């Protein structure tokens, strides 16, 4: 796909979304698109908190620091560490 710098990004995004929509009715498509946007939002939030916890558990100056890989993994998988920062944690 080539991008023309003269075409506004909104048009490019709309055309891509329209092509993905296919035969789904417009009224129904908005629910699909909003669901995907929400999923992306919670996924990004989880990834950011995971990265932060990983960094903190590796930083010797942090109260979270640990050299024990099993303990680090336990912290990274503790749902309360995510919920305490209002990060969505879905059921497994």
C-alpha positions, 0 to 999 in steps of 0.5 A: 500500500502506498501512502500519498502525503497529500491525503489526510490521515483520517481518510486513509484510516477511514478507507482502511476501516471501510475495507475491513468492514466488508458486508457488516452493517454500519450500525453493527460495525461500530460495536465491533470497532469499539470492542477492538479499541477497548481491547487495544486500550486494556492490552496497552495498559497491561503491557505498560504495567508489566514493563514497569514491574519488570524494570522495578524488579531488576533495579537494585535501587527499587524496593521491588528488586529481586535477583530470584527469577521465580520471585520476579515471575511471581510478581509479574503474574500477581493480578493485585499488582495490576489491579492496584494501579487500575490496570485490567486483569482478565480471567484466565 
